[in-house]
Amino acid sequence: MREAWRERLDGVPTGRDYVLIAKPGLSEAIAANGFDWLGERVDEVLGKAAA
């Protein structure tokens, strides 16, 4: 999760706070779907927050 977030920091607007929570089962979901899947989920959350 940290790495996915770090990759997006340059595109995150300043002046906002974000809290990302890794729920149980996240590591299994990443293992099944891949790291790119996690990045897509983070992008999805950022898109919703910007709306």
C-alpha positions as CSV (number, residue, x, y, z in Angstrom):
1,M,0.0,0.0,0.0
2,R,2.8,2.4,0.8
3,E,4.5,1.9,-2.5
4,A,1.3,2.4,-4.4
5,W,0.7,5.6,-2.5
6,R,4.3,6.8,-3.0
7,E,4.0,6.3,-6.8
8,R,1.0,8.7,-6.8
9,L,2.2,11.5,-4.4
10,D,3.2,13.9,-7.2
11,G,-0.4,13.9,-8.5
12,V,-2.1,14.3,-5.1
13,P,-3.4,17.8,-4.5
14,T,-1.8,19.6,-1.5
15,G,-3.8,20.8,1.4
16,R,-5.8,17.6,1.8
17,D,-5.3,14.7,4.2
18,Y,-5.9,11.1,3.2
19,V,-6.1,8.0,5.3
20,L,-5.7,4.7,3.5
21,I,-6.7,1.6,5.5
22,A,-5.5,-1.9,4.6
23,K,-8.3,-4.2,5.6
24,P,-7.8,-7.9,6.3
25,G,-7.4,-9.9,3.1
26,L,-5.6,-7.2,1.2
27,S,-2.4,-9.1,0.8
28,E,-4.4,-12.1,-0.5
29,A,-6.2,-9.8,-3.0
30,I,-2.9,-8.4,-4.2
31,A,-1.4,-11.9,-4.6
32,A,-4.5,-12.9,-6.7
33,N,-4.9,-9.7,-8.7
34,G,-1.4,-8.2,-8.8
35,F,0.2,-5.0,-7.7
36,D,-1.3,-3.0,-10.6
37,W,-4.7,-3.9,-9.3
38,L,-3.9,-2.2,-6.0
39,G,-2.7,0.9,-7.9
40,E,-6.0,0.9,-9.7
41,R,-7.9,0.8,-6.4
42,V,-5.9,3.7,-5.0
43,D,-6.5,5.7,-8.2
44,E,-10.2,4.9,-7.8
45,V,-10.2,6.3,-4.3
46,L,-8.3,9.4,-5.3
47,G,-10.8,10.0,-8.1
48,K,-13.8,9.7,-5.7
49,A,-12.1,12.1,-3.3
50,A,-11.6,14.6,-6.0
51,A,-15.2,14.5,-7.1
